[in-house]
Amino acid sequence: QESSSENILSSVNRLLLQGRLMLAESTRLLDVYLFLFDDFLLITKIKRNKKKYGGSDTSLIPVCPSLTPELQSFIREGGFCTVLDQPIPLDRLTLKNIEPV
């Protein structure tokens, strides 16, 4: 059985919410992109590709339609998201309101 992030993201029925956040990690802030599914939360790190695609038309790169227009545009510009840590099952996730830093 083949399992890949493309298969996870391609199911429109599975993806609930997605969005960009700043994650405070000990001494630094990380630009992250969250994917909230009906069964887990996936935290990815946003990376920009430093290499330019000389002469290639990046607007033709196929992008998953369930992604936000902002993320689709970011990917077409050569950016990508890498999984930061293991997915967090929602039954093990606790949310708390905190005061802004």
Secondary structure as the mmCIF struct_conf table of DSSP 4:
data_model
#
loop_
_struct_conf.conf_type_id
_struct_conf.id
_struct_conf.beg_label_comp_id
_struct_conf.beg_label_asym_id
_struct_conf.beg_label_seq_id
_struct_conf.end_label_comp_id
_struct_conf.end_label_asym_id
_struct_conf.end_label_seq_id
HELX_RH_AL_P HELX_RH_AL_P1 SER A 5 SER A 10
TURN_TY1_P TURN_TY1_P1 VAL A 12 ARG A 14
STRN STRN1 LEU A 15 GLU A 25
TURN_TY1_P TURN_TY1_P2 SER A 26 THR A 27
STRN STRN2 ARG A 28 PHE A 37
BEND BEND1 ASP A 38 ASP A 39
STRN STRN3 PHE A 40 LYS A 47
BEND BEND2 LYS A 51 LYS A 51
TURN_TY1_P TURN_TY1_P3 GLY A 54 GLY A 55
HELX_RH_3T_P HELX_RH_3T_P1 THR A 58 LEU A 60
BEND BEND3 ILE A 61 ILE A 61
TURN_TY1_P TURN_TY1_P4 PRO A 65 SER A 66
BEND BEND4 LEU A 67 LEU A 67
HELX_RH_AL_P HELX_RH_AL_P2 PRO A 69 ARG A 76
TURN_TY1_P TURN_TY1_P5 GLU A 77 GLY A 78
STRN STRN4 PHE A 80 VAL A 83
BEND BEND5 ASP A 85 ASP A 85
STRN STRN5 ILE A 88 PRO A 89
HELX_RH_3T_P HELX_RH_3T_P2 LEU A 90 ARG A 92
#
